[in-house]
Amino acid sequence: MQVSRDPAAVSPRGGRRAHVSIILPVYNAERWLDECLESVLQQDFDGSMELSVFNDASKDKSMSIIEKWKVTLEDSGIFVVIGGHDSPSPRGVGYSKNQAIAQSSGAYLCFLDSQEGLLCGLACRSWTWAPCGDSLYAESLSLAQDDVMAPQRVRLQHEAALGHPQSVFTSNGPTVIMPTWFCSRAWFSHVGLFDEGGQGVPEDLLFFYQHLRKGGGVFRVDQSLLLYRYHPLAATHSVLEATIWSLRVHFLEERVLARWTVFTIWNAGRQGRRLYRSLGAASRSKVVAFCDVDENKIQKGFYCYEDSEERPKPRVPILHFRAARPPFVLCVKLAGTVQGLDRGTWLPPAGSGDPPAQESLRNVLASRGLTIVCH
């Protein structure tokens, strides 16, 4: 559906502000820009919109494509602001987003990326480091960025934003790990700019953590709003998994473990042991046990931290989960096409041949009053 808009109503000229600014950083995106910009044109939002593009030293035909679309978009009532630089090398996604925001006028900011490849309709639900009662759920997942909007995206996220001024907004898809950012300009200004460290810096994750520190929340729109692109040269791959892991562990320590006196790590396998080794000394000293359902791991009796400089080396008991006491940190590595619980960790649907360990986890979570939603 193409909506007819009045160009005079959306242009920031004359002091007017758009309701929503779509923030689009661009770097060598000629292969995908046509489809990306077509999705902007097809938005069914009837308020005023502008597209703020910042070209981060693209060396391909990206700017020619943008200039071509500028005419089409403005004829449809979507004002287009274009900025950029022609330095020898790009300055990064965080810098480009900040520049695109600075040159825009909208009361709300809708973030869109254009630097991905093969289209795949990826829609999955995820929560990360989400406090839940006396337990905490963590997960590992890699996803690509968003770059093609469903026609209803701006309208639905704007409607949600009107009632939740201190939240960032996501869709019925990746939330905390890969949020589909939409927030008010006022709230963005309160949180602060994206990190401009450049390649290898997860600016979205750092922004989200600062958002939480400032007292912000998350609100999910229960509809698919985006399609995701993925290819081996995508900017998202410049961020090392180890970087993401380290930031998440530090934030877990800062926001949760600092308030706990003791806790149990639910997973005596590789991921649980990795979490234990990644903790700072103060947090590591609070780990009273690992727990698991794997009898082979339980029979070992303990985990010895061989790399520790302490003498004697720490030996942490490994218990059956029924003998363990909360609070817990559940450490789950996601792989393949697993699907999820809505309160923090992911498992295949019940009755689909779950391994006994997963079925036991389902049962104990249910017994503690946690609602399990598989889809």
Secondary structure, 3 states (H helix, E strand, C coil): CCCCCCHHHHCCHHHCCCCEEEEEEECCCCCCHHHHHHHHHCCCCCCCEEEEEEEECCCCCHHHHHHHHHHHHHHCCCEEEEEEECCCCCCCHHHHHHHHHHCCCCCEEEECCCCCCEEECCCCCCCCCEEECCEEEEEECCCCCEEEECCCHHHHHHHHHHHCCCEEEECCCCCCCCCCCEEEHHHHHHHCCCCCCCCCCCHHHHHHHHHHHCCCEEEECCCCCEEEEECCCCHHHHCCHHHHHHHHHHHHHHHCHHHCCCEEEECCCHHHHHHHHHCCHHHHCCEEEEEECCHHHHHCCEEECCCCCCCCCCEEEEEEHHHCCCCEEEEEECCCCCCECCCCCECCCCCCCCCHHHHHHHHHHHHCCCCCCCC
